[in-house]
Amino acid sequence: MTATAPAPSPARVRITALLPRLALVLAALLATLFTAAAPATAHAALTASDPQDGAVVATAPAQVTLSFSEQVAMGDDSIRVMDPQGRRVDTGELRDMCSGSVIRYGTALHAGLPNGTYTVAWQAVSADSHPISGAFTFSIGAPSATAVSLPTQQAGGGPVGIAYGIARYAAYAGFTVLVGGAAFILMCWRRGSAERSLQKLVLRGWVTLTAATLAMLALRNPYTGSGKFADVFDLDGLRAVLETKTGASFVSRLLLLGAAALFVAVLFGAYARHQQASGSGEEDQAGEDTKQTSDLAFGLGIGGAVVAAGIAATWALSEHASTGIQPGIAMPADILHLLAVAAWLGGLTALLVALYKVPDIERDAVRRFSKVAFVSVVVLVVTGVYQSWRQLGSWSALTGTSYGRLLIIKVGLVAVLLGIAYLSREWTARLADGQATATADEPIGALTGKAVSRETASDVSRGTSPAASPEATSDVPRGTSSDVSRETHAAPEAADPRRAAQLARQHAAREKAREHQVRDADPVRGGLRRSVLAEAAVAVALLAVTTVLTSTEPGRAVEQEAGRGSASTAVPNRPIKITLPFETGGQNGKGAVRLELDPGRVGANTLHLWAEDLGGRPLDLPEIKVSFTLPAKEIGPLPLVPDRSGPGHWTASGVQLPLTGEWRIDVTVRTSDIDQTTVQKNVKIG
């Protein structure tokens, strides 16, 4: 629901006239953001490996290394290398080879590996808490048959992934109901703190969020590891999870939920009693209770806002917002986004429950929520536009990636939700029109309810209301309401427990029937209830799409990963000169290779290689090899061992490149008996 306006005013007319201009300004801002985007990622991606996928190397490498686009978490078993028979040939010890902006991990291989095709399977957890995995093959000497099949299931998939996804959805839903329901009571309808239906709603939100967080904590180890439910009971795995950023966020959330439990206890305990006392009792006492209630409401509002923001921060500090560009802006924006979602959709749920369960909710409560919803929508739009730019990066990612397509669906659902909210606004405006005959605090349905009460009071007292069930009214005596009242009060004196219980059930049925008649007799209330129910139904689907979106690789990362394979250096009709930084991990293992291919075209070429350390001094390597591959034509790799012509300088003449196209140059650098790496660059020939 959005803000109401009983009648157009000159100021509102001016605001309406400005809306098209504001839309144009927003569109221009979006265009500027998307075209000026800086590079960033969220899910980590494998950017290089040594050996490369599908490479054929002449001698067995000493190790296998993997490079990533951003920081990842890996363990000793994260990189596994299998021979053609499926036996592991790695040492099982992870090597951290990260340096500065270079994110690289590796594992050493056993010596004396025979020729054949080897399989590398890896798994890691990216900085935004999502598991990633992959596999590739390389061959020593020549390709061979292999008994190893590449895994088809991605990390985080399977039944464990489904269970984890359900728990993630339940956590978002519980947070929305808990925070939104409490906010609805404090900001829109304070008397609702004493209503059992709203108390149950908020309490169920707390229980759902707590249970979902515990489930995610238990499932985290198998979700990011083996994918087997049995690993839930692996205490070492649980200990490892608690040492991660995501595990810390779960523990922090559980601690904050303990504070939230205290908040709920005060809200539905002392605050509800003060609220009831301020509305009844003697005048002096009521005034004192009103002051105490206001002070308590202020304290609950401040404390609740801090706790709610803290719980929202457990998502912002461990998922997409915590990585990529501008995390210092993205994390507060994500917190505001989650709080706005809770205030709008959670408050909407509370309003729906109140409209169905409480027949005398005040008109002012609906109007107050309308204003709260409007502010929430504004915050959602601003923070949502920023996060969309940050995660997409380009217009092409909007339709060319799964993240972009899900975002389109989310925006469409929000548009539908706003359309239904406009209808709810119309019903709310009709409630405001009743001010001519009712006070601001008069309950919804009071006008028609009074007429219904006058016309049906005698029928209800006789138990003949059409809303009452036959069982509840079969024994109601045909008399006046005073007769029923006398009979009800006389029941205890008659010492007939069965009769007393029967009369109590009849009395409850009559009261419930009257409440339903009052509720259903007001067409305005009925229309508002139906529109709010439609909003809630769309909100459930919107929350589901949002949950899937949080576990989907952002469009910016997908496009960058796809673009790395096509990056090339085009240097037609002049010598090709490139510089390739390398790091083998051993002593003096950091440096760069400068390569010059002259004249850099089809036919015979002369190759020069210079190896330098980080200070630019010549680096005399034990061995350096080069190969040329034209993937588009399936040519290569064409191996080449240049001749040493001086300290840190190697040359080769007559290097034949038979065709034009995008050639990949691989340079293998060995700095010791066991430390070597391969770096590459794509160049265009012809």
C-alpha positions in Angstrom: 0.0 0.0 0.0 1.1 3.5 -0.7 0.3 6.9 0.8 -3.2 8.2 0.6 -4.7 11.5 -0.5 -8.4 12.1 0.2 -8.7 14.9 -2.4 -6.4 16.4 -5.0 -4.7 19.6 -3.7 -2.8 22.3 -5.7 0.4 21.0 -4.1 -0.3 17.5 -5.1 -1.2 18.6 -8.7 2.2 20.2 -8.9 3.9 17.1 -7.7 2.0 15.0 -10.2 3.0 17.3 -13.0 6.7 16.9 -12.0 6.6 13.0 -12.1 7.4 12.7 -15.8 10.4 15.0 -15.4 11.6 13.0 -12.4 11.2 9.8 -14.4 13.4 11.3 -17.2 16.0 12.3 -14.6 16.0 8.8 -13.1 16.4 7.2 -16.6 19.4 9.5 -17.3 20.9 8.6 -14.0 20.5 4.9 -14.8 22.1 5.3 -18.2 25.1 7.2 -16.7 25.6 4.5 -14.0 25.4 1.6 -16.4 27.8 3.2 -19.0 30.3 4.3 -16.4 30.5 1.1 -14.5 33.8 0.0 -13.1 34.9 -3.6 -13.0 33.8 -5.8 -10.1 32.7 -9.3 -9.2 30.7 -11.0 -6.6 30.9 -14.7 -7.1 34.6 -15.7 -7.5 35.5 -17.1 -10.9 38.4 -19.3 -12.0 40.6 -17.0 -14.3 43.6 -19.3 -15.1 45.1 -22.6 -14.3 48.5 -24.1 -14.8 48.4 -26.5 -16.6 45.5 -25.1 -18.6 42.3 -27.0 -19.4 43.1 -29.4 -22.3 46.8 -28.6 -22.4 49.3 -31.3 -23.4 52.6 -30.8 -21.6 55.9 -32.5 -22.5 57.0 -33.3 -18.9 55.0 -33.8 -15.7 54.4 -30.5 -13.9 55.5 -30.2 -10.3 52.3 -28.7 -9.2 48.8 -27.6 -10.3 47.8 -24.0 -9.6 44.5 -22.2 -9.9 43.9 -18.4 -10.1 40.7 -16.7 -9.1 39.1 -13.3 -9.7 38.7 -12.6 -6.0 39.5 -14.1 -2.6 38.2 -17.6 -1.9 38.3 -20.0 1.0 39.9 -23.3 0.3 41.0 -26.3 2.4 43.6 -29.0 1.9 41.2 -31.2 0.0 39.9 -28.4 -2.2 42.1 -29.3 -5.2 42.2 -33.0 -6.2 44.3 -34.4 -9.1 43.5 -37.9 -10.4 45.5 -40.0 -12.9 43.8 -41.9 -15.8 42.9 -44.8 -13.4 41.2 -42.4 -10.9 44.0 -42.5 -8.2 44.9 -39.3 -6.5 48.4 -38.0 -7.5 48.5 -34.8 -5.5 50.0 -34.5 -2.0 46.8 -33.2 -0.4 48.5 -30.1 0.9 47.1 -26.7 -0.2 49.6 -24.0 -1.2 48.6 -20.4 -0.6 50.4 -18.5 -3.4 48.4 -15.3 -3.1 50.3 -12.0 -3.5 48.7 -8.6 -3.6 45.9 -8.7 -6.1 46.9 -12.1 -7.4 44.6 -14.8 -5.9 46.3 -18.2 -6.6 46.3 -21.6 -4.8 48.0 -24.8 -5.8 48.9 -28.3 -4.8 52.1 -30.3 -5.4 52.1 -33.5 -7.4 54.0 -36.7 -6.8 57.2 -37.1 -8.8 57.5 -39.5 -11.8 54.0 -39.3 -13.2 53.5 -41.3 -16.3 52.1 -40.0 -19.6 48.3 -39.8 -19.9 45.3 -37.6 -19.2 44.9 -36.2 -15.7 41.7 -34.7 -14.1 41.7 -31.7 -11.8 38.6 -31.2 -9.6 38.4 -28.2 -7.4 35.9 -26.6 -5.0 36.0 -23.3 -3.0 33.8 -20.8 -1.3 33.7 -17.2 -2.7 33.9 -14.1 -0.6 30.1 -13.6 -0.9 29.5 -17.0 0.9 28.5 -19.0 -2.2 30.2 -22.3 -3.1 31.9 -22.6 -6.5 33.4 -25.7 -8.1 34.8 -27.0 -11.4 36.9 -29.6 -13.1 39.2 -29.8 -16.1 41.8 -32.1 -17.7 45.4 -31.9 -18.9 47.7 -34.5 -20.5 51.3 -35.4 -20.1 53.0 -36.5 -23.3 49.8 -37.3 -25.1 46.1 -37.6 -24.3 44.8 -41.0 -23.2 41.6 -42.7 -22.1 40.6 -42.0 -18.5 38.4 -43.7 -16.0 37.6 -40.4 -14.3 34.3 -38.8 -15.1 34.0 -35.1 -14.5 31.4 -34.2 -11.8 28.1 -32.9 -13.2 26.7 -31.5 -9.9 27.8 -28.0 -9.0 28.8 -27.1 -5.5 25.7 -26.2 -3.5 23.4 -28.3 -5.5 21.5 -31.6 -4.9 19.1 -32.3 -2.0 21.3 -30.4 0.4 21.3 -27.4 -1.8 17.5 -27.5 -2.0 17.2 -27.8 1.8 19.6 -24.9 2.3 17.6 -22.8 -0.2 14.4 -23.5 1.6 16.0 -22.5 4.9 17.3 -19.3 3.2 13.7 -18.5 2.0 12.3 -19.2 5.5 14.9 -16.9 7.1 14.0 -14.0 4.8 10.3 -14.6 5.4 10.7 -14.9 9.2 12.8 -11.6 9.3 10.1 -9.8 7.2 7.2 -10.9 9.4 9.1 -10.4 12.7 10.4 -6.9 11.9 7.4 -5.7 9.8 4.8 -7.0 12.3 6.5 -5.3 15.2 6.9 -2.1 13.2 3.3 -2.1 12.2 2.3 -2.3 15.9 4.6 0.5 17.1 4.1 2.9 14.1 0.6 2.2 13.0 -1.6 0.5 15.6 -0.3 0.4 19.1 -3.5 -1.2 20.4 -2.6 -4.2 18.3 0.1 -5.2 20.8 -2.8 -6.7 22.9 -4.3 -8.6 20.0 -3.6 -12.3 20.1 -3.6 -12.7 16.4 -0.8 -10.2 15.9 1.1 -11.6 18.9 1.0 -15.0 17.3 2.1 -13.6 13.9 5.2 -11.8 15.3 6.1 -14.7 17.5 5.9 -17.1 14.5 8.2 -14.8 12.6 10.8 -15.0 15.4 10.5 -18.8 15.6 10.8 -19.2 11.8 13.9 -17.0 11.6 15.6 -18.7 14.5 14.9 -22.2 13.2 16.0 -21.3 9.7 19.2 -19.8 10.9 20.0 -23.0 13.0 19.2 -25.1 9.9 21.5 -23.1 7.7 24.3 -23.3 10.3 23.9 -27.1 10.4 23.7 -27.5 6.7 26.5 -25.1 5.8 29.3 -27.8 6.0 27.6 -30.2 3.6 26.3 -27.4 1.4 29.8 -26.1 0.7 31.5 -29.5 0.8 30.4 -33.0 0.1 26.7 -32.4 -0.4 25.8 -35.3 2.0 23.3 -34.8 4.8 25.4 -37.1 7.0 28.1 -34.3 7.3 25.6 -32.3 9.4 27.0 -34.3 12.3 30.6 -33.6 11.4 31.8 -31.6 14.4 35.1 -30.7 12.7 33.2 -29.4 9.7 31.0 -27.3 12.0 34.0 -25.9 13.8 35.5 -24.9 10.4 32.2 -23.3 9.4 32.2 -21.2 12.6 35.6 -19.9 11.7 34.3 -18.4 8.4 32.6 -15.1 7.8 29.3 -16.8 7.1 29.5 -18.9 10.2 30.2 -15.8 12.3 27.2 -14.1 10.7 24.9 -17.0 11.7 26.2 -16.9 15.3 25.7 -13.1 15.4 22.2 -13.5 14.1 21.3 -16.0 16.8 22.7 -13.7 19.5 20.6 -10.8 18.1 17.6 -13.0 18.0 18.0 -13.5 21.7 17.8 -9.7 22.1 14.8 -9.7 19.8 13.1 -12.3 22.1 13.4 -9.8 24.9 12.0 -7.1 22.7 9.0 -9.2 21.8 8.4 -10.1 25.5 8.3 -6.4 26.5 6.2 -5.5 23.4 3.5 -8.0 24.2 3.9 -7.9 28.0 4.5 -4.6 29.8 3.8 -2.5 26.7 0.5 -4.2 25.9 -0.7 -3.9 29.6 0.2 -0.2 29.6 -1.6 0.3 26.3 -4.7 -1.3 27.6 -4.5 0.7 30.8 -4.1 4.0 28.9 -7.4 3.3 27.1 -9.4 2.4 30.2 -9.6 3.2 33.8 -9.9 6.4 35.7 -8.9 9.7 34.0 -5.9 10.5 36.2 -4.5 7.0 36.0 -5.2 6.8 32.3 -3.1 10.0 31.7 -0.2 8.6 33.7 -0.4 5.3 31.8 -0.5 7.1 28.5 2.8 8.9 29.4 4.4 5.7 30.5 3.2 4.0 27.3 4.7 6.7 25.1 8.0 6.5 26.9 8.0 2.7 26.5 7.0 2.9 22.9 10.0 5.3 22.2 12.4 2.9 23.9 11.0 -0.1 22.0 11.2 1.8 18.8 14.9 2.7 19.2 15.9 -0.7 20.6 13.9 -2.5 17.9 15.4 -0.5 15.1 18.9 -1.3 16.4 18.2 -5.0 16.7 16.5 -5.1 13.3 19.3 -3.3 11.6 21.8 -5.7 13.3 19.9 -8.8 12.0 19.8 -7.2 8.5 23.5 -6.6 8.7 24.2 -10.3 9.1 23.2 -10.7 5.5 24.8 -7.5 4.2 28.2 -8.3 5.8 28.4 -11.9 4.4 26.8 -11.9 1.0 26.9 -9.9 -2.3 27.0 -6.5 -0.7 30.3 -7.3 1.1 32.3 -7.9 -2.1 32.9 -6.1 -5.3 33.0 -2.3 -5.8 31.9 0.2 -3.1 31.3 -2.2 -0.3 31.3 0.7 2.2 28.2 2.0 0.4 26.7 -1.3 -0.7 26.4 -2.8 2.8 24.5 0.1 4.4 22.3 0.3 1.3 21.6 -3.5 1.6 20.6 -3.0 5.3 18.2 -0.2 4.3 16.8 -2.4 1.5 16.1 -5.3 3.8 14.5 -3.0 6.5 12.3 -1.4 3.8 11.2 -4.8 2.5 10.3 -5.9 6.1 8.4 -2.6 6.9 6.4 -2.9 3.7 5.7 -6.6 3.2 5.8 -7.5 6.9 3.5 -4.7 7.8 1.2 -5.7 4.9 1.0 -9.2 6.4 0.2 -7.8 9.8 -2.5 -5.5 8.3 -4.0 -8.5 6.5 -4.2 -10.5 9.7 -5.8 -7.6 11.5 -8.4 -7.1 8.8 -9.4 -10.8 9.0 -9.1 -11.3 12.7 -9.9 -8.0 14.4 -13.3 -6.5 13.5 -12.6 -3.1 15.0 -9.2 -2.0 13.7 -9.1 1.8 13.6 -9.2 3.8 10.3 -6.1 5.8 11.4 -4.1 2.6 11.6 -4.7 1.8 7.9 -3.8 5.4 6.9 -0.6 5.3 9.0 0.5 2.1 7.4 -0.2 3.6 4.0 2.3 6.4 4.7 4.9 3.9 6.1 4.5 1.8 3.0 5.0 4.8 0.7 8.3 5.7 2.5 9.4 2.0 2.3 8.7 1.9 -1.5 10.8 5.0 -2.0 13.7 3.5 -0.1 13.3 0.2 -2.0 13.5 2.0 -5.4 16.6 4.0 -4.5 18.6 1.2 -2.9 17.3 -1.3 -5.5 18.5 0.9 -8.5 21.9 1.2 -6.9 22.3 -2.5 -6.2 21.1 -3.4 -9.7 23.7 -1.2 -11.3 26.4 -2.6 -9.0 25.6 -6.2 -9.7 24.8 -5.9 -13.5 27.3 -3.4 -14.8 25.9 -3.2 -18.3 22.6 -3.2 -20.1 23.5 -6.5 -22.0 23.7 -8.3 -18.7 20.1 -7.5 -18.0 18.9 -9.9 -20.7 22.0 -12.0 -21.3 22.5 -13.4 -17.8 20.4 -15.4 -15.3 20.8 -12.7 -12.7 19.5 -10.0 -15.1 16.5 -12.1 -16.2 15.6 -12.8 -12.5 15.9 -9.1 -11.9 13.5 -8.4 -14.7 11.0 -10.8 -13.1 11.5 -9.1 -9.7 10.9 -5.7 -11.1 7.8 -7.0 -12.8 6.4 -8.4 -9.6 7.1 -5.1 -7.8 5.2 -3.3 -10.6 2.2 -5.7 -10.1 2.5 -5.2 -6.3 2.4 -1.4 -6.7 -0.6 -1.7 -9.1 -2.5 -3.6 -6.5 -1.3 -1.2 -3.8 -2.9 1.6 -5.8 -6.3 -0.2 -5.6 -5.7 -0.6 -1.8 -5.1 3.1 -1.7 -8.5 3.8 -3.3 -10.2 1.7 -0.6 -8.2 3.5 2.0 -9.3 6.8 0.6 -12.9 5.7 0.9 -12.3 5.0 4.6 -11.1 8.6 4.9 -14.4 9.8 3.3 -16.2 8.3 6.3 -14.8 11.0 8.5 -17.9 13.1 7.8 -19.9 10.8 10.0 -17.3 9.0 12.1 -14.3 10.1 14.2 -10.8 9.3 13.3 -10.5 6.6 15.9 -13.8 5.0 15.1 -13.3 1.4 14.0 -13.5 0.2 10.4 -17.0 -1.1 9.8 -18.5 0.9 12.8 -21.0 2.8 10.7 -22.6 -0.3 9.0 -21.8 -2.4 12.1 -24.1 -0.3 14.2 -26.9 -0.7 11.7 -26.3 -4.5 11.6 -26.2 -4.6 15.4 -29.6 -2.8 15.6 -31.2 -4.9 13.0 -29.9 -8.3 14.1 -29.4 -7.9 17.8 -32.5 -9.9 18.6 -31.7 -12.6 16.1 -28.1 -12.9 17.3 -29.3 -13.1 20.9 -31.7 -16.0 19.9 -28.8 -17.7 18.1 -30.5 -17.5 14.7 -27.7 -15.6 12.9 -27.0 -17.1 9.5 -23.3 -17.0 10.3 -23.7 -19.2 13.4 -23.4 -23.0 12.9 -26.5 -25.2 13.5 -24.7 -27.0 16.2 -24.1 -23.8 18.1 -27.7 -22.6 17.8 -29.8 -25.7 18.1 -30.3 -25.3 21.8 -30.7 -21.5 22.0 -34.0 -20.6 23.7 -36.4 -18.4 21.9 -36.2 -15.4 24.2 -34.7 -11.9 24.5 -31.0 -11.1 25.0 -31.8 -10.4 28.7 -33.2 -13.9 29.1 -30.1 -15.4 27.6 -27.9 -13.2 29.9 -29.9 -14.3 33.0 -29.6 -17.9 31.9 -25.9 -17.6 31.3 -25.3 -16.0 34.7 -27.5 -18.5 36.4 -25.6 -21.4 34.9 -23.0 -21.6 37.7 -25.6 -21.5 40.4 -27.4 -24.4 38.7 -24.3 -26.5 39.4 -24.7 -28.2 36.0 -21.2 -28.2 34.3 -22.5 -29.6 31.0 -25.2 -26.9 30.8 -22.7 -24.2 31.7 -20.3 -25.4 29.0 -23.0 -25.5 26.5 -24.1 -22.0 27.3 -20.5 -20.8 27.1 -20.1 -22.3 23.6 -23.4 -20.7 22.5 -22.3 -17.3 23.8 -18.9 -17.6 22.0 -20.6 -18.6 18.8 -23.0 -15.6 19.0 -20.1 -13.2 19.6 -18.1 -14.7 16.8 -21.2 -14.5 14.5 -21.7 -10.9 15.4 -18.1 -10.1 14.7 -18.3 -11.7 11.3 -21.5 -9.9 10.5 -20.0 -6.5 11.5 -16.8 -7.3 9.5 -18.5 -8.6 6.4 -21.3 -5.9 6.4 -18.8 -3.2 5.6 -18.1 -3.2 1.8 -15.1 -0.8 2.2 -13.5 -3.2 4.7 -14.2 -6.2 2.4 -12.7 -4.5 -0.6 -9.6 -3.4 1.3 -9.2 -6.9 2.7 -9.3 -8.5 -0.7 -6.8 -6.1 -2.2 -4.4 -6.5 0.7 -4.7 -10.3 0.3 -3.8 -10.0 -3.3 -0.8 -7.8 -2.3 0.3 -10.5 0.2 0.1 -13.3 -2.5 2.3 -11.3 -4.9 4.7 -10.5 -2.0 5.2 -14.3 -1.4 6.3 -14.8 -5.0 8.5 -11.6 -4.8 10.2 -13.0 -1.8 10.9 -16.3 -3.5 12.5 -14.6 -6.5 14.6 -12.4 -4.2 15.8 -15.5 -2.4 16.9 -17.1 -5.7 18.5 -13.8 -6.8 20.7 -13.7 -3.7 22.3 -17.1 -4.6 22.7 -16.3 -8.4 26.0 -15.2 -9.8 25.7 -11.5 -10.6 25.6 -10.4 -14.3 28.8 -8.3 -14.0 30.8 -11.4 -12.9 29.3 -13.6 -15.6 30.2 -11.2 -18.4 33.7 -10.6 -17.1 34.3 -14.3 -16.9 33.1 -14.8 -20.4 35.2 -11.8 -21.6 38.4 -13.2 -20.2 38.6 -15.9 -22.8 38.3 -13.5 -25.7 40.7 -10.9 -24.5 43.5 -10.4 -27.0 46.2 -8.1 -28.1 45.9 -7.1 -31.8 49.1 -5.9 -33.3 49.0 -6.1 -37.1 52.0 -5.4 -39.4 54.5 -4.6 -36.6 56.4 -6.6 -34.0 54.2 -8.0 -31.2 55.5 -7.0 -27.8 53.8 -8.3 -24.6 54.8 -8.6 -20.9 53.7 -11.6 -18.9 54.0 -11.4 -15.1 54.7 -14.8 -13.4 54.9 -16.3 -10.0 56.1 -19.9 -9.4 55.9 -19.8 -5.6 59.6 -20.7 -4.9 62.6 -18.6 -4.1 63.1 -15.8 -6.7 59.8 -17.0 -8.1 58.3 -13.6 -9.0 59.1 -11.7 -12.1 58.0 -11.0 -15.6 58.8 -12.3 -19.1 59.0 -9.7 -22.0 58.2 -11.4 -25.4 58.8 -9.9 -28.8 57.6 -11.6 -32.0 59.0 -10.0 -35.2 57.4 -9.2 -37.7 54.3 -10.7 -36.0 52.5 -12.0 -39.0 51.9 -15.3 -40.9 55.1 -17.0 -42.0 58.6 -17.0 -40.4 59.1 -14.9 -37.3 61.9 -14.2 -34.9 61.2 -14.6 -31.2 63.0 -12.8 -28.3 62.4 -13.5 -24.6 63.7 -11.5 -21.6 63.2 -12.6 -18.0 63.4 -10.0 -15.3 62.9 -10.0 -11.5 60.6 -7.5 -9.7 63.4 -5.0 -9.7 63.9 -5.2 -13.5 67.2 -7.1 -13.3 67.8 -10.0 -15.7 66.7 -13.3 -14.3 68.6 -16.3 -15.6 66.0 -19.1 -15.5 66.9 -22.8 -15.5 64.3 -23.4 -18.3 61.8 -21.5 -20.4 59.5 -22.9 -23.0 57.0 -21.4 -25.5 54.1 -22.9 -27.4 51.6 -21.4 -29.9 48.0 -22.5 -30.3 45.2 -21.5 -32.7 42.1 -22.8 -30.9 39.6 -21.7 -33.7 41.4 -24.0 -36.2 42.5 -26.7 -33.7 46.1 -26.1 -34.5 48.7 -26.7 -31.8 50.1 -26.4 -29.4 53.2 -25.9 -31.4 56.1 -26.3 -28.9 59.3 -24.2 -29.0 62.4 -24.2 -26.9 64.3 -21.0 -27.4 68.1 -20.8 -27.2 69.8 -18.9 -24.4 71.7 -15.9 -25.9 72.7 -14.2 -22.7 71.7 -13.7 -19.0 67.9 -13.6 -18.9 67.7 -13.5 -22.7 66.5 -16.3 -25.1 65.9 -16.2 -28.9 64.5 -18.4 -31.6 64.4 -17.9 -35.4 62.2 -19.3 -38.1 59.1 -19.5 -35.9 56.4 -20.5 -38.3 52.8 -19.3 -37.9 50.8 -20.9 -40.8 47.4 -19.1 -40.5 45.9 -15.8 -39.5 43.7 -15.7 -36.4 43.8 -15.3 -32.7 46.8 -17.3 -31.4 47.4 -18.1 -27.8 51.0 -17.9 -26.6 51.9 -20.0 -23.6 55.2 -19.4 -21.8 56.3 -22.0 -19.2 58.8 -20.6 -16.7 60.8 -22.8 -14.3 62.7 -21.2 -11.5 63.9 -24.3 -9.7 63.7 -28.1 -9.9 60.1 -28.1 -8.7 58.8 -24.6 -9.1 57.3 -23.7 -12.4 54.3 -22.0 -13.9 52.7 -21.3 -17.3 51.4 -17.8 -18.3 49.6 -17.0 -21.5 48.3 -14.2 -23.7 46.2 -14.1 -26.8 47.5 -12.1 -29.8 46.0 -11.6 -33.2 48.2 -12.6 -36.2 47.4 -11.1 -39.6 
